[in-house]
Amino acid sequence: MKKTSTLILLMLTASYSFANSDFKPSKYQCSGIEQRIEKINSRMRAGYSTKEGEQLKEQLRSLKKQRNECKKKGFSVD
């Protein structure tokens, strides 16, 4: 349980820092976005509380915006 809570807190912190900053696509930042989106989708399919669900949805929105910016600049998101 502690590992899950810590992981969720870490993911939230990382996603909020991306969401609050001006995302500037680069090869490094764009790599792996698709995997992060899939990981959140998988977590959402496994079930979640209302609060956690809202946080996961916000992370997903942020990552999808970043993915779109990366694709506009021609960077791989895989």
C-alpha positions as CSV (number, residue, x, y, z in Angstrom):
1,M,0.0,0.0,0.0
2,K,2.8,2.4,0.8
3,K,4.5,1.7,-2.5
4,T,1.3,2.5,-4.4
5,S,0.7,5.7,-2.4
6,T,4.3,6.8,-3.0
7,L,4.1,6.0,-6.7
8,I,0.9,7.9,-7.1
9,L,2.2,10.9,-5.2
10,L,5.4,10.9,-7.4
11,M,3.4,10.7,-10.6
12,L,1.1,13.5,-9.5
13,T,4.0,15.7,-8.6
14,A,5.7,15.0,-12.0
15,S,2.5,15.6,-14.0
16,Y,1.6,18.8,-12.2
17,S,5.0,20.2,-12.8
18,F,4.6,19.5,-16.5
19,A,1.1,20.9,-16.5
20,N,2.1,24.1,-14.8
21,S,5.1,24.7,-16.9
22,D,5.3,25.7,-20.5
23,F,6.0,22.4,-22.2
24,K,8.7,22.7,-24.8
25,P,8.9,19.5,-26.9
26,S,12.3,17.9,-27.2
27,K,13.4,14.4,-28.3
28,Y,14.1,13.5,-24.6
29,Q,10.8,14.8,-23.2
30,C,8.7,13.3,-26.0
31,S,10.1,9.8,-25.7
32,G,7.9,7.5,-23.7
33,I,4.8,9.7,-23.6
34,E,2.7,7.0,-25.2
35,Q,3.8,4.4,-22.6
36,R,2.9,6.8,-19.8
37,I,-0.5,7.3,-21.3
38,E,-1.0,3.6,-21.6
39,K,0.1,3.1,-17.9
40,I,-2.5,5.6,-16.8
41,N,-5.2,4.0,-19.0
42,S,-4.3,0.6,-17.5
43,R,-4.5,2.0,-14.0
44,M,-7.9,3.6,-14.7
45,R,-9.2,0.2,-16.0
46,A,-8.2,-1.4,-12.7
47,G,-10.5,0.8,-10.7
48,Y,-9.9,3.9,-8.6
49,S,-11.5,6.2,-6.0
50,T,-13.2,9.4,-7.1
51,K,-10.3,11.6,-6.0
52,E,-7.8,9.4,-7.6
53,G,-9.8,9.2,-10.8
54,E,-9.9,13.0,-11.1
55,Q,-6.1,13.1,-10.6
56,L,-5.6,10.3,-13.2
57,K,-7.8,12.1,-15.7
58,E,-5.9,15.4,-15.2
59,Q,-2.6,13.5,-15.8
60,L,-4.0,12.0,-18.9
61,R,-5.2,15.3,-20.3
62,S,-1.7,16.8,-19.6
63,L,0.1,13.9,-21.3
64,K,-2.2,14.0,-24.3
65,K,-1.5,17.7,-24.8
66,Q,2.2,17.0,-24.5
67,R,1.9,14.2,-27.1
68,N,0.1,16.5,-29.5
69,E,2.9,19.2,-29.1
70,C,5.5,16.5,-29.7
71,K,3.8,15.3,-32.9
72,K,3.5,18.9,-34.2
73,K,7.2,19.2,-33.8
74,G,7.9,15.8,-35.4
75,F,9.3,14.0,-32.3
76,S,8.6,10.4,-31.7
77,V,6.3,9.7,-28.7
78,D,7.0,5.9,-28.5
